[in-house]
Structure formats: structure tokens, C-alpha cells
Amino acid sequence: MRVAIPARQTIWQPPIDGMRGSAYKDGLSGTNPGRPFLPAFGRLDRTPELHAIGNAMMQEVRSAAAGRKKSAIAAVGSGGLSAAGLAAAYQHYESAVQLVQGGKYEKALAAFEKLLASAPPQLVERCNMYISTCRRQLAQSQLSFLTPEEHYDYAVSQLNTGYYEEAREHFNRILGDHPEADYALYGLALLDSITGRSQDCLRNLARAIELNPKNRLQARADNDFQSMVDDPRFTELLYPEIP
């Protein structure tokens, strides 16, 4: 008795390009010439149920990958701190800032230096900035000057290096001890011009000229008053003889 041999099932294969060895022709897989062939699963005869299951599985894979990516980015941005650790770092930072605002520079310096050792990346630069500010303020509190003129030279050095608030503080300290120090008023007027405080500039310069008329001649040649040259009140102050 002869055993019947089942007919071999013919499996469809995409045509192979002889030159490249890839099935990119006729849009069978949607690939381009020269790229490796990837099976075009969407072209097979699949039931709607299988199609839905496949889509759901692919969606889960994409969601899981996106979640892992976001977690990795968050971990880098927080310096590896947990959510609780990050919240604690920000609370520590805000407390240290309040110490600076209250003028408690020594305590603030200690707080920022402690935080800096474990601060997340987004706080490191701010901590360093406040540490520099605290050290500068502590150094200034220990300064002593033999004469008002020596104090004035220091205030001008602060202005020239861009520490405008420190310069203003020292000019005002000079005036607190010597109300008729015309040079300190002139320095304040310069600082007001540089920082855009036109009304204060006019008031301080007028008082400086009143105390010492030579300040008028000096102001005419001073480039630091450049922001005031278009103000008619400034012109009238420097050139009162012009009608």
C-alpha cells in the first residue's frame, strides 16, 4: 500500500534582486535600495484580532521604552537624588537664601557650602554665586579706612569691577559720616547714570556741583554720563550759561 504524501505547502517569497540580494523592489516591504530587507508584517493576511494584539504589544513596548528614557533623564537632572531628596535640597537652598536676605552672611555661607556637597546640578551654579556673595560681604564688613578719601577709592574700585550695589553701599556710608563729601555724591551720580537711575543721577550731581563747582567741569568730560547726554535737564545742569 502506498502512503499518500501530503502536498507541499507553497510559501510565498518576495522576489530577490540579484544584484543587491534584497527584496526592495515593487514596494513589497517598503524598504529602499541598498537597505536590508525587513518582513512587511502588515502585508500578510492576518485576522483583525491578531492585528489588534500586535498593535497593543508594540504600543506597550514603545511606552515602556519612553518611560525608561524619561526616568533616566530625570535621574541625570536631579543628580541621582530621589524626589524626597530633591525636595529637601530645594528647601535647604531657600532657607539659605533667606539668611542672605536677612544679612546673616556667615550662617548663609555655612549653609550653602554644606548644600553644595550634594546639590543637584541645577543648584550648583546658584550655590557658588551665593557663596561668593557671602564671602565678599563678610570681607567688606571687616574693612577699615583711615580717611574718607581712602574709603572713596575703595568704593570706586567696586564700581569699576561691576559690584554696583556694594559701591552704592560704600558711597552712602561715606555720606553718612560726611554729608558734605562732594566726591561721594559725584560717585553716586556716576553710579546712577551707569545703572539707569536718571532722576537720582540729576539730584546727586546737582548737590555735588553745589558743594564743589569744579564737579560741573569734570562731569562735562566724563564718559560715564553717556546715558544722560540726551536729557535736557542734564544739559541745563552742566551748561547753565546757555539760554
ChimeraX attribute file (.defattr): number of C-alpha atoms within 10 A of each C-alpha:
attribute: neighborCount
match mode: 1-to-1
recipient: residues
	/A:1	3
	/A:2	4
	/A:3	5
	/A:4	6
	/A:5	6
	/A:6	6
	/A:7	6
	/A:8	6
	/A:9	6
	/A:10	6
	/A:11	6
	/A:12	6
	/A:13	7
	/A:14	14
	/A:15	13
	/A:16	13
	/A:17	12
	/A:18	8
	/A:19	7
	/A:20	12
	/A:21	13
	/A:22	19
	/A:23	25
	/A:24	22
	/A:25	15
	/A:26	10
	/A:27	10
	/A:28	15
	/A:29	17
	/A:30	14
	/A:31	18
	/A:32	13
	/A:33	13
	/A:34	12
	/A:35	12
	/A:36	13
	/A:37	17
	/A:38	13
	/A:39	14
	/A:40	12
	/A:41	10
	/A:42	9
	/A:43	9
	/A:44	8
	/A:45	8
	/A:46	11
	/A:47	8
	/A:48	9
	/A:49	9
	/A:50	10
	/A:51	13
	/A:52	12
	/A:53	11
	/A:54	12
	/A:55	12
	/A:56	12
	/A:57	11
	/A:58	12
	/A:59	12
	/A:60	12
	/A:61	12
	/A:62	12
	/A:63	12
	/A:64	11
	/A:65	12
	/A:66	12
	/A:67	12
	/A:68	12
	/A:69	12
	/A:70	11
	/A:71	12
	/A:72	12
	/A:73	11
	/A:74	15
	/A:75	15
	/A:76	13
	/A:77	13
	/A:78	17
	/A:79	14
	/A:80	15
	/A:81	18
	/A:82	12
	/A:83	12
	/A:84	8
	/A:85	15
	/A:86	17
	/A:87	12
	/A:88	14
	/A:89	19
	/A:90	15
	/A:91	12
	/A:92	16
	/A:93	20
	/A:94	12
	/A:95	14
	/A:96	24
	/A:97	20
	/A:98	12
	/A:99	16
	/A:100	20
	/A:101	10
	/A:102	10
	/A:103	14
	/A:104	16
	/A:105	22
	/A:106	15
	/A:107	13
	/A:108	25
	/A:109	24
	/A:110	14
	/A:111	19
	/A:112	24
	/A:113	16
	/A:114	13
	/A:115	19
	/A:116	20
	/A:117	9
	/A:118	16
	/A:119	24
	/A:120	21
	/A:121	14
	/A:122	11
	/A:123	16
	/A:124	15
	/A:125	13
	/A:126	14
	/A:127	22
	/A:128	15
	/A:129	11
	/A:130	19
	/A:131	22
	/A:132	13
	/A:133	16
	/A:134	22
	/A:135	14
	/A:136	13
	/A:137	17
	/A:138	16
	/A:139	10
	/A:140	12
	/A:141	8
	/A:142	7
	/A:143	9
	/A:144	9
	/A:145	10
	/A:146	7
	/A:147	9
	/A:148	18
	/A:149	14
	/A:150	12
	/A:151	19
	/A:152	21
	/A:153	14
	/A:154	17
	/A:155	25
	/A:156	24
	/A:157	13
	/A:158	17
	/A:159	20
	/A:160	12
	/A:161	9
	/A:162	11
	/A:163	13
	/A:164	18
	/A:165	12
	/A:166	17
	/A:167	23
	/A:168	20
	/A:169	12
	/A:170	22
	/A:171	26
	/A:172	18
	/A:173	17
	/A:174	22
	/A:175	16
	/A:176	11
	/A:177	10
	/A:178	12
	/A:179	12
	/A:180	15
	/A:181	19
	/A:182	21
	/A:183	21
	/A:184	28
	/A:185	25
	/A:186	24
	/A:187	23
	/A:188	27
	/A:189	27
	/A:190	25
	/A:191	24
	/A:192	24
	/A:193	20
	/A:194	18
	/A:195	12
	/A:196	12
	/A:197	15
	/A:198	19
	/A:199	13
	/A:200	16
	/A:201	24
	/A:202	20
	/A:203	14
	/A:204	21
	/A:205	26
	/A:206	21
	/A:207	17
	/A:208	24
	/A:209	21
	/A:210	13
	/A:211	15
	/A:212	15
	/A:213	13
	/A:214	11
	/A:215	19
	/A:216	19
	/A:217	12
	/A:218	12
	/A:219	18
	/A:220	15
	/A:221	10
	/A:222	11
	/A:223	11
	/A:224	14
	/A:225	19
	/A:226	12
	/A:227	15
	/A:228	19
	/A:229	12
	/A:230	9
	/A:231	11
	/A:232	10
	/A:233	15
	/A:234	20
	/A:235	14
	/A:236	12
	/A:237	16
	/A:238	19
	/A:239	13
	/A:240	10
	/A:241	7
	/A:242	7
	/A:243	5
